[in-house]
Amino acid sequence: MSVTVLSPSDIAPEGFIPSGDPDPIGASAPEDVGRPLDGNTAGQNGEPVVGFAFDDSETPAEDDESTVTPAPRPAPPRPEARYVGSNGERSYRLLFPVVIANVPLRRVTVAPPALWDVQDFIEGRISTNVELVGRMTGLDPVSLGALRWPDIQAVIGMMTDLLPDFIRAAIEDQGQV
């Protein structure tokens, strides 16, 4: 029986840089405090007014077509896969257990990425570390937002430990870890 060993260079193009917006939901963007609809943006002492509606009547300028990045190619159809055993998985008991959509969550298990997770990262179908954590834990990336900081920090740390070096480096270069 022979074993084929794949290295990142076998699946990642030379000079690989992940595509896509590293923060599509704007989680790290500065907070825009809004402004009253009458246009007055200063409250007492010239401070920004907080808690007012945004004026949606202004239409944004059309994007310059030269700056628009093409959408990643869709992933090919994939069969359902169930892994037998728990080799390589890491489990973390939450310091702050939480109930999400009436389902209690006390422990998060992080599995090594599948080859198609690596391929999706390379192709830009996974563009953030939160999406990658979702894939590797089986949890919805939006639900991961309910985890408190010490818990999500530990889960992301376990995730990055299980990643191929070139993906870990790409995420760190984007400032996501």
C-alpha positions in Angstrom: 0.0 0.0 0.0 1.5 3.3 -1.0 0.7 6.7 0.6 0.6 9.9 -1.4 1.6 12.9 0.5 0.3 16.3 -0.6 2.0 19.5 0.3 0.4 23.0 0.1 2.3 23.7 -3.1 0.5 20.8 -4.7 -2.9 22.5 -4.3 -2.1 26.2 -4.0 -0.9 28.1 -7.0 2.6 29.7 -6.8 2.4 33.2 -5.2 -1.0 32.3 -3.7 -2.9 35.3 -2.1 -6.5 34.6 -1.0 -9.1 36.7 -2.7 -12.2 38.2 -1.3 -13.0 40.8 1.4 -11.4 39.7 4.6 -14.2 41.2 6.6 -17.4 41.1 4.5 -19.7 42.0 7.4 -17.6 45.0 8.5 -16.9 43.6 12.0 -13.6 45.4 12.2 -14.8 48.6 10.4 -15.0 51.8 12.5 -18.5 52.3 13.9 -20.6 54.9 12.0 -22.8 56.6 14.5 -25.3 57.9 12.0 -26.8 61.3 11.7 -30.2 62.8 12.1 -32.2 63.1 8.9 -32.0 66.9 9.1 -28.3 66.6 8.4 -27.1 68.0 11.8 -24.3 65.7 12.8 -23.2 67.5 16.0 -24.8 67.2 19.4 -23.8 69.2 22.5 -20.1 70.1 22.6 -19.7 69.1 18.9 -19.8 65.4 19.6 -21.4 63.0 17.0 -25.1 62.3 17.6 -25.7 58.6 18.4 -28.9 56.7 17.8 -30.3 58.5 14.8 -31.5 56.8 11.6 -29.4 56.9 8.5 -30.5 58.8 5.5 -30.9 56.2 2.8 -32.1 58.6 0.1 -28.6 59.2 -1.2 -27.6 56.6 -3.7 -24.0 55.4 -3.7 -21.8 56.2 -6.6 -21.5 53.4 -9.1 -18.5 51.3 -8.6 -15.6 51.7 -11.0 -15.7 48.4 -13.0 -11.9 48.1 -12.9 -12.0 47.8 -9.1 -14.7 45.1 -8.9 -13.3 41.6 -8.3 -15.0 38.8 -10.0 -17.0 36.4 -7.8 -15.3 33.1 -7.1 -16.3 30.1 -9.2 -19.0 28.0 -7.4 -17.8 24.8 -5.7 -18.5 21.6 -7.6 -21.2 19.4 -6.2 -19.8 17.4 -3.2 -21.0 14.2 -1.6 -22.1 14.1 2.0 -19.1 13.0 4.1 -19.1 11.5 7.6 -15.8 11.0 9.3 -15.3 7.9 11.4 -13.6 8.5 14.7 -12.2 11.7 16.1 -8.5 11.6 15.2 -7.0 15.0 15.0 -10.0 16.8 16.4 -9.7 19.2 19.3 -12.5 19.9 21.7 -13.0 22.9 23.9 -15.3 23.2 26.9 -16.9 26.7 26.8 -16.3 29.0 29.8 -19.6 30.7 28.9 -22.0 28.0 27.7 -24.7 29.4 25.5 -28.1 28.4 24.1 -28.3 29.3 20.3 -31.7 28.8 18.6 -32.9 26.6 21.6 -29.8 24.4 21.3 -27.4 24.4 24.3 -23.8 24.7 23.3 -21.3 23.7 26.0 -18.4 22.3 24.0 -17.0 23.1 20.5 -15.0 20.5 18.6 -12.6 21.7 15.9 -11.7 19.2 13.2 -8.8 19.5 10.7 -9.9 21.1 7.4 -10.9 18.9 4.6 -9.2 19.2 1.2 -12.3 21.0 -0.2 -12.1 23.5 2.7 -8.5 24.3 1.6 -9.6 24.5 -2.1 -12.5 26.8 -1.2 -10.0 29.1 0.7 -7.7 29.2 -2.3 -10.6 29.9 -4.7 -11.9 32.7 -2.4 -15.2 30.9 -1.5 -14.0 31.1 2.2 -12.7 34.6 2.8 -12.7 35.0 6.6 -11.4 33.1 9.6 -15.0 33.0 11.0 -16.2 31.2 7.8 -13.3 28.8 8.2 -14.1 28.2 11.9 -17.7 27.5 10.9 -16.5 24.9 8.4 -14.1 23.2 10.8 -16.6 23.2 13.7 -19.8 22.5 11.9 -21.3 25.7 13.4 -23.0 28.5 11.5 -20.5 31.4 11.2 -23.3 33.8 12.4 -23.9 31.7 15.5 -20.2 31.9 16.4 -20.8 35.6 17.1 -22.7 34.5 20.2 -19.5 33.1 21.8 -17.9 35.3 24.4 -14.3 36.5 23.8 -12.3 34.0 25.8 -14.2 31.1 24.2 -13.9 32.3 20.6 -10.3 33.2 21.1 -9.6 29.6 22.2 -11.6 28.1 19.3 -9.8 30.3 16.7 -6.5 29.4 18.3 -7.3 25.7 17.9 -8.4 26.3 14.3 -5.2 28.0 13.3 -3.1 25.3 14.9 -4.9 22.8 12.6 -4.4 24.8 9.4 -1.8 24.3 6.7 1.0 26.8 7.2 0.3 28.7 4.0 -3.4 29.3 5.0 -2.4 30.3 8.5 0.1 32.8 7.1 -2.4 34.2 4.6 -4.9 34.8 7.5 -2.3 36.4 9.7 -1.2 38.6 6.8 -4.8 39.8 6.5 -4.8 40.6 10.2 -7.6 38.2 11.1 -5.9 36.2 13.8 
